[in-house]
Amino acid sequence: MKLRALAMSVLLGLGACAAAERAETFRTMETRLLAMRQAASLQCSTPAECDRAWSRTRRYVQDHSSTRITRLGTDRIETAPPLLAGEVYLWASRTESGGGSVIRLKAMCKGMYDSNGGPGWQYDACARKILEIEQGFRSDENPPS
């Protein structure tokens, strides 16, 4: 009986450690995703430059989204939410800023979060894909082509 209680205590302790480690990993990845999302932007200063950047953004979205573009306008590009979990879809916006524009990219992934906002069953795969896509969009390292 004592051995059984000891074994249960050890298992509960290990489970608590694993849950704490998973929560810390989730917080760390969320911080990385937020930083990358904030960096996934392009600034342009003239209408012609902004039009070219918007055109490149459209191609980037088209090339990197798992789904097709469903809305394309002068200030917004959206792709359809995917049917399958683990697939990335994109959204881009173009906002006037000081005579030019700021173009921002946001990547989303079906199955990334659970209904409570915690990590979903596709979280790790989704986070890796989103980081890669948003990093590729960064204007200071690798503008979209």
C-alpha positions, -999 to 999 in steps of 0.1 A, spaced: 0 0 0 28 24 9 46 15 -23 15 22 -43 11 56 -26 47 64 -32 44 55 -69 13 77 -73 31 106 -56 61 103 -80 38 101 -110 18 132 -99 51 150 -93 64 142 -127 31 152 -143 32 186 -125 68 192 -137 59 183 -173 29 207 -172 50 235 -158 77 229 -184 51 229 -212 36 261 -199 70 278 -198 77 266 -234 43 280 -245 50 314 -229 85 315 -245 71 307 -280 43 332 -276 69 359 -269 88 349 -300 57 349 -321 47 383 -309 81 398 -316 81 383 -351 46 395 -358 56 430 -348 87 428 -371 68 414 -401 62 448 -417 74 469 -446 75 507 -447 74 526 -479 74 564 -485 60 571 -520 28 559 -537 48 541 -564 71 524 -539 41 514 -518 22 500 -548 52 479 -557 56 467 -521 18 459 -520 21 439 -552 51 419 -538 31 414 -506 2 399 -526 27 375 -543 42 366 -509 8 359 -494 -2 338 -525 30 318 -523 30 311 -486 -6 306 -476 -21 271 -476 -53 286 -490 -63 309 -518 -68 347 -516 -104 355 -509 -102 392 -504 -79 416 -523 -81 453 -520 -60 484 -518 -56 480 -480 -62 444 -472 -54 409 -484 -70 378 -468 -68 341 -475 -95 316 -466 -93 297 -433 -81 262 -441 -102 231 -437 -73 210 -422 -56 217 -389 -19 226 -391 -23 247 -422 -13 284 -423 -34 312 -438 -24 348 -441 -37 383 -438 -20 415 -448 -29 452 -442 -17 485 -457 -21 515 -435 -13 552 -444 16 565 -423 33 599 -427 29 602 -464 37 566 -471 24 533 -458 31 505 -435 23 470 -447 19 443 -421 16 405 -424 -2 382 -400 0 345 -402 -26 322 -385 -29 285 -383 -59 262 -377 -56 241 -346 -29 262 -330 -49 272 -300 -74 253 -279 -108 268 -269 -92 283 -237 -64 301 -256 -38 276 -246 -17 255 -270 -37 233 -293 -27 200 -306 -10 216 -337 7 244 -317 43 234 -322 40 227 -359 20 259 -365 44 281 -345 74 269 -365 55 276 -398 44 310 -387 79 320 -375 94 310 -408 67 328 -429 68 360 -409 106 360 -407 108 357 -445 86 388 -448 109 410 -426 118 441 -445 153 445 -430 165 410 -437 146 396 -466 119 417 -484 93 397 -503 102 389 -539 
